[in-house]
Amino acid sequence: MGKPLEHVMLHRGLGWVCTGLVLLFAIQMLDVALQMFPVTQLLEDGNAANLEPPGSLYVIPVLMLLAGASMIGRGMAGRRAAATATAESTG
């Protein structure tokens, strides 16, 4: 017999949250490294500009954090419902 769905949702949600946090940390470290050691990029008009990571780079990790939090919430709600049903059936 497999593990209950609530257990799987909790662990999967924790995995997504941890992965999102690691990605956010990596992006932040990239941003700090580019500030400490500026990399210039020659633009088409001949001017030079500092290379910066785009703001849209943060979208995926933030979505992963939200998805993981949602999974954890569903898992906790499922556990609570299962515990309530067990308590009601035993009296």
C-alpha positions in Angstrom: 0.0 0.0 0.0 1.3 3.4 -0.9 1.7 6.5 1.2 -1.4 8.7 1.7 -1.8 11.5 -0.7 -1.5 14.1 2.0 1.9 12.9 2.9 3.0 13.0 -0.8 1.6 16.5 -1.2 3.5 17.8 1.9 6.8 16.4 0.7 6.3 17.5 -2.9 5.4 21.0 -1.6 8.5 21.1 0.6 10.6 20.1 -2.4 9.2 22.9 -4.6 9.6 25.5 -1.8 13.3 24.5 -1.2 14.0 24.5 -4.9 12.5 27.9 -5.3 14.5 29.3 -2.4 17.7 27.9 -3.9 17.0 29.5 -7.3 16.2 32.8 -5.6 19.5 32.6 -3.7 21.4 31.8 -6.9 19.8 34.7 -8.8 20.6 37.0 -5.9 24.2 35.8 -5.9 24.5 36.4 -9.6 23.1 39.9 -9.1 25.6 40.6 -6.3 28.5 39.2 -8.4 27.6 41.5 -11.3 27.5 44.5 -9.0 30.9 43.6 -7.5 32.5 42.8 -10.8 30.7 44.8 -13.4 30.5 43.3 -16.9 30.1 45.9 -19.6 28.2 45.2 -22.7 28.8 47.2 -25.9 25.4 48.4 -27.2 24.4 48.9 -30.8 24.9 52.6 -30.7 28.5 52.3 -29.4 27.8 53.0 -25.8 28.7 50.6 -23.0 26.3 49.5 -20.3 26.6 47.3 -17.3 25.1 43.9 -17.7 22.3 43.2 -15.2 20.0 40.2 -14.8 16.4 40.9 -16.0 13.7 41.3 -13.4 11.7 38.6 -15.1 14.3 36.1 -13.9 12.6 36.2 -10.5 9.2 35.0 -11.8 9.9 31.2 -12.0 11.3 30.9 -8.4 8.5 32.9 -7.0 5.9 30.8 -8.8 7.7 27.7 -7.4 7.4 29.1 -3.9 3.7 29.8 -4.4 3.0 26.3 -5.9 4.9 24.7 -3.1 3.0 26.6 -0.4 -0.2 25.6 -2.1 0.7 21.9 -2.1 1.7 22.1 1.6 -1.6 23.8 2.4 -3.5 21.1 0.6 -1.5 18.4 2.3 -2.2 19.9 5.7 -5.9 20.3 5.0 -6.1 16.7 3.9 -4.4 15.5 7.0 -6.7 17.6 9.1 -9.8 16.2 7.3 -8.5 12.7 7.7 -7.9 13.2 11.4 -11.3 14.7 11.9 -13.0 11.8 10.0 -11.0 9.3 12.1 -12.0 11.1 15.4 -15.7 11.2 14.3 -15.8 7.5 13.3 -14.3 6.4 16.6 -16.8 8.2 18.7 
